Amino acid sequence: MDRRIAGFGMDTITLAGPLEAKLAAMREAGFEQVMLSARDVVGHPGGVKAAVEAVRASGLRATGFQVLRDFEGLSGHLHGYKVDIAKGMLRMCAELGSRVLLACSSTSRHASQDPQDIARDLRKLATLAVPLGVRVAYEGLSWGRTINEYTTAWDVVSAADHPSLGLALDSFHIFAAGTPLDGIELLDPARVFLVQLSDFMWNETPTFEERITTARTFRVFPGEGVHSEALADLVLRLDALGYAGDYSFEVFNDDYQQLPLDMVAGRAHRSALWLAETVLRVPRPLPGWVRAARP
């Protein structure tokens, strides 16, 4: 493990191959934690139980588990269906030792656009998570039907007012939507449960379609794209706010899926070092997890 990059982790969706190989590559690159994708868990040849055992054997801590989609704002049989799905996701999350389930804002045209309905359903989801010791991190997708910026996601999280419900920030969606970073100062750091970091290679994604394509095929690690200055600004603002939680690299990239795992994990390690040793090395006290990581 590389204590210099404590606080940063990778997402299994970034790497190709079986779950055990992905976990081994992350560990060998010096990471201590992993964001787990449901597809890697349920797609394991040995089933969920074998996937859980693989995660535990790796020695990596589960940053979180993703992703519950299109949960909020539904009614009738659609709502009942999604509640069942959510219960299954929450159980897997707990079995994996993860304390955070990522839920992203709805894209469904069948969902209500009333913020009160959205807040009500998120409160219900957080209540379902309580007996399992799981918290729900709600993320505003940049192509969400109603909630597509972190500022409006924060509004409904605040309205839901549940201690097990918080915010997930994703740098890709912030930059893709063009949301100003000034709103970071209005967040409660204790209610930011997860921060996901990635970049991309062009300045703008003006349409939902372009955002979806870029998000799912061509993200890059922090420091590799054209938004490095903004990404560094985001991390520094979160640091100044008092955020002391985890950072996970959520990098969907078709090219990386065709490269050796150690090569991709090495790129992630360089990105984490850039953030920990260059961006956060400023003439003021560093966050606790960075201070603890230093020899």
PyMOL commands that set and color helices and strands:
alter all, ss='L'
color gray80, all
select helices_A, chain A and resi 3-5+12-14+19-28+38-42+47-58+76-95+115-132+150-160+171-177+181-186+189-191+208-217+228-241+256-258+261-279+288-293
alter helices_A, ss='H'
color red, helices_A
select strands_A, chain A and resi 8-11+33-37+61-69+100-104+135-139+165-170+192-197+247-249
alter strands_A, ss='S'
color yellow, strands_A
deselect
rebuild
show_as cartoon
